Amino acid sequence: MADLYQLLRPLIFRLPAETAHSLTLKALQMGALPAPARPSSTRLKTRLAGIELDNPFGLAAGFDKNADVPWAMHRMGFGFVEVGTITPRPQAGNPKPRVFRLVQDGAVINRLGFNNAGLAAALPRLAKVPADVALGINVGANKDSIDRIEDYCACIDAVLPYARYLTINISSPNTPGLRDLQAAQDLSKLVSRAVHTRGAHTAPIFVKLAPDMDSAALLEALDAAVEAGADGFIDTNTTLARPASLKSPAKDEAGGLSGAPLLTSSTRVLAQVAKHLGPSVPLIGVGGVASGADALLKIKAGAHAVQLYSALVYHGPGLIRRMAADLDDTLEQAGYASVADAIGTGIDAILETA
Ligand SMILES: Cc1cc2nc3c(=O)[nH]c(=O)nc-3n(C[C@H](O)[C@H](O)[C@H](O)COP(=O)(O)O)c2cc1C
């Protein structure tokens, strides 16, 4: 499958990125992509906030904003699938073009702006997701909302029956002012209300953070969120930074940068978070993962599981199985009996070098 994707890639890349993505979703919905057996090594089995996963690779939010294809992504080999960001009301997002491939850099810039069909459209699809899909549901606020916290709570309340975990996304750079919710006081209010809304339900609540906070603000936000009842964190969303190494013509487009150039900075944030919170707080590492080695780096930085999106654009649907086989071999060679044995083993080394 890898070779077929590499063969088709030049054709796919002639289409605008968003058109290619819509066609991919349609093909997945139609079951048009082959689905060989899911990775099944016992070494890859892991636990994320009490959720048992076949493997630690998750689909990052944004690929399946409207919960159209969770089952297809599960069949592709993902150990868990996060859908969204879902907002209460449908939203068109920013004018097109708003997604750009940075081919020479293995990266993407997007300024979609939470385009999604809204909560009412998502609910019947969420209700149909088979129980063996470990489903995370990522929620957000409408751009023109007058009470953003209420937006998160309305979504949480409605999606609760379907979520194995919930993600509060306060780190998209494409909704003006959204990242202000990362300030400790606001975050504390938001998480308390979210926890209250969850009530007796067991789905853990993850907070998804930006990679662009300074260390003091990051640690304050973590403490505020934990105190208010957050169960875990996802590190990180896309970055507003533009590393000097970028070569692609689209590098100065406005929006959030993801993919290979985000690996080092997002892993550093992850290690900082892991060091501050200790091993008992579940973390999902995301940003620039494109190989088994990248995944192991995130795990060593403290991730209990990893996610990816941009690498799928460059490597296609066969990537998950290749990464899983690669991680399995690497764990074995390094003498780890399981993913859990490797979690957090590289935090200090990563903080010293990054
Ligand atoms: C086109 C695109 C759309 C995205 N949309 C969302 C979104 O709706 N919600 C969210 O939390 N993250 C979103 N993300 C961020 C990803 O979930 C992820 O955090 C980021 O891309 C870093 O991972 P990657 O380097 O593997 O792509 C989006 C990313 C891309 C590339």
The ligand as a Gaussian input file, in Angstrom:
#p B3LYP/6-31G(d) Opt

LIG

0 1
 C       -5.521000      20.520000       8.423000
 C       -5.465000      20.435000       9.925000
 C       -6.620000      20.653000      10.687000
 C       -6.577000      20.563000      12.075000
 N       -7.723000      20.748000      12.798000
 C       -7.706000      20.572000      14.142000
 C       -8.893000      20.671000      14.906000
 O       -9.985000      20.862000      14.381000
 N       -8.803000      20.528000      16.250000
 C       -7.614000      20.265000      16.898000
 O       -7.587000      20.107000      18.125000
 N       -6.471000      20.151000      16.190000
 C       -6.487000      20.287000      14.841000
 N       -5.327000      20.149000      14.125000
 C       -4.058000      19.915000      14.854000
 C       -3.698000      18.429000      14.921000
 O       -4.656000      17.702000      15.663000
 C       -2.308000      18.242000      15.574000
 O       -2.340000      18.712000      16.901000
 C       -1.210000      18.979000      14.813000
 O       -1.444000      18.936000      13.427000
 C        0.167000      18.389000      15.088000
 O        0.232000      17.041000      14.670000
 P        0.898000      16.600000      13.267000
 O        2.247000      17.266000      13.202000
 O        0.980000      15.108000      13.339000
 O       -0.014000      17.059000      12.197000
 C       -5.348000      20.247000      12.722000
 C       -4.194000      20.008000      11.957000
 C       -4.250000      20.096000      10.590000
 C       -2.985000      19.812000       9.795000

